[in-house]
Amino acid sequence: MENKINKRSFVITMGARLVIGFMALSLPLLILIMLLLPRVNCVITLTHKIHRENLPPILDSQIYQAQDILEHWAMTGDPKDKVYFAHIWNEINRVRGQWDRVMRQLDNPKLQHEWGKLQELYVPFYQAQVSILNASRELFEKLVSSSKKFRAHSSKVAAGDLRECLEIDKEDILHDLGHDLNLMTDGLASITKKITQVSNDIVTMVETVLSSANEQAEGITSQATAMNEISASLEEIDKSSKKTMVKAQALREAAKNTYEQGKLGTESVEHSIHGIKASEEKMKLIAQTILDLSNHTQQIGDITSVVNTLAQQSKMLALNASIEASKAGEAGKGFAAVATEVRNLAEQSEQSTVHVQKILEDIRRTTEKAVTVTEEGTKTLDSGSKCIEKAGEVIQTLNQMINEASISSQHIEVAIRQEAVGIEQIVESMNEINRTTSTFSSGIKEMMAFIYKLDAIVKHLKEDVNLYKV
């Protein structure tokens, strides 16, 4: 397209130059014609004759046609135009000869005389026209020759061959144009080399940037995946920490309640210890009382033994009295009855004494068992008191540990609450990082798309530049 525009500009410029040159050469002729106008009346008859013969239009037509052919020849360089111009030029000479023959055939001497004078004036005019046409022809031939050479060079340049310069003759009328064409060719060659070098550099940089962008895109993708996984893990940790905080609160409440119950248990143990100690004192008192009772029972047994002995003796005395009464006969019947009654009472006393001794023996045995049980109970109470004291100590220690656990659970709750706040901040930061990473990833993708387009443009430019040979 640029070559066509340049050719059109060249043709327009050449046409303008030819028109100006033609006008400069025709101006003297116009002045000459203005000087000849006063004598036009003398040749009216001749003019009518010429017009009847239709010579001026023919001649003018041929001259204009010759000019058109020269212009077309200059613009196209077609060899046929040169042949056609020679034919037109011969036709112009033929018309001129025909004109001369017509003038010589006129019968009017005066008119012939005037024709001769007009011929004297016309011949320079005609010769000037011939000179103009010849000069134009020579000029056009030079222009055609130069334009052919320039067009061939321009065709090579348009085809991409920038290796040769145009050979310019110093006498060439288009010397400046040829010089400008050579400068243009050299400039195009230099620009082509620079574009080629820059294209190669850009391709290298684009490949490097693409490689780096791909690595960054892969890294960002991996980072985004890792961030998502970390965010998911942090969310799970956040949920777990919240659950742990709830459990820690429940543990704190349970520890608090346990501590309160432990205090109550300690108080109960202390009351139990006091109760056991009181029971131990009472058991000792009971044991002493039982021992005293055993002693009294022993004394009663001794007394019963004495009574039993007395009853046996009374029985023996009653038996003796009965014997003595039987010996006394009637006088001893009353005494025998008393003796019998005493013996019966003695037997009853003996039986009662035996029964009392059995009861006392049972009481003694029971008392011994009671003493043994009381001693064992005392020992058991003592052991239980010690166990309860140990249990109290354990409960007190446990209560202290529970109190410490309660305090620790409070610290744990506070730490978990702070950890939950920190995790929420970390999650928000991770989400912000994810958003930033997503935005940066989108920017990387857009940059890669732009780089791919730039790479395609540079490669296309490189292909176009490779058409030129430098």
C-alpha positions, 0 to 999 in steps of 0.5 A: 500500500505504501509503495502504491502511495509512493508511486502515485506521489511520484507520478503526481510530482512528475506530472506537476513538474511537466505541466510547469515546464510546459507552461514555462515553454508555452508562455513565449508562444502565447505572447507571440500570439497576442502580438499577431492578433492585429493581423488576424483580419488579413487571414480571415479568408485563409482561416475559413479555408483552413477550417473548411479543410478541418486542419486545425482540429486535426493538428490540435488533436494530434498534438494533444494526443501526443502530449497524452501519450508522453504523459502516459509513457512517463507514468507507466514506461510502456514501450508501446507508448514510444511507438505510438508517439512516433506514429502520432509525430509522423501524423503531425508532420503529414498534416502539416505537409497537407496544410502546405499543399493546400496553401500552395493550391490557392488561386488568389495571389494576395491570399497566397502572399498573406499566407506566405507572411503568415507562414513566416510567422507560423513557422517559428510558432510551429518550430517552437511547438516542435521544439517543445514536443521534442524537448518534452519527448527527450525529457519524457524519455529520460524520465521514463528511463529513470522511472524504469530504473527507479521502479525496478529498484522500488520493486526490489525494495518492496519485495524486501531486497535492501542489499543493493543501492541505486546507481545514479548518474549525476546528469540524471534529472532525477538525481535528487530523487535517486539519492533520496531513494538510496537514503530511504533504502539505507534507512530501511535496511538500518531500521530492519536490522535494528527491528530484527535485533530488537525483535530477537531481544524481545523474543528472548525477553518474552520467553524469559518473562513467560518462563518466570511468569509460569513459575510464578503462576505455578508457585502462586497456585501451589501457595494458594492451595497451601493457603486454602489447606492452612485456612481449612486447618485453622478453621478446624483448629478454631472450631476445636479451640472453641469446643476446648474452651467450652470444655475448659469452662465446664471443667472450670465449673466442675473443678469449682464445684468439686473444690466446694464439695471437697471442702465439704468433704474435708469438713465432714472428715473432720466431723467424722474424726471428732465423732470417731474420737468421741466414740473411741472415748465412749468405747473406752468408757464402755470397756471400762464399765464392762470391766467394772461390771465383770469385776462386780460380776466376779464379786457376785460369783464369789458371793454366790459361791459363799451362798451356795456353800451356806446352802449346802451347809444349811442343807446338811444341817437340815438333814442332821436336824431331821435325823435328830428330830426323828430320833426325838420322836413326837417331840421332834416332829415340829423341829423335823418339819422345820428342818425339812423346810429349811432343807428345801429352802437350802436346796432351792437356794443351792439351785438358785445359786447354781442358776445364778452362777450359770447366769454369772458365768454367761455374764462373765463370758458375755462381758469378756466378749464385750470387752474383747469386742470393745477393745477391737472396736476401740482398735477399729475406731483408732484405725478408722480414725487414722484412715479417716485422718489419712482420707482427710489429708488425701481429700485436703490434698485432692482439694488443693489439687482440684483448686490448682486444677480450677485455677489452671483451667481458668488459665487454660480458658483464658489462653484458649480464648486468646488463642481463639482470637489469635486464630481468628486473626490468623484466619482473617489474615490468611483469607486476606492473603488468599484474596491478595494471592487471587488478585495477584494470580489474576494479574499474572494471568492477564500479564501472561495473556498480554505477553502471549499477545506481545510474543505473537506480535513480535513473531509476526513482526519478525516474520515480516522483517525476515522478508527484507534481505539486508 
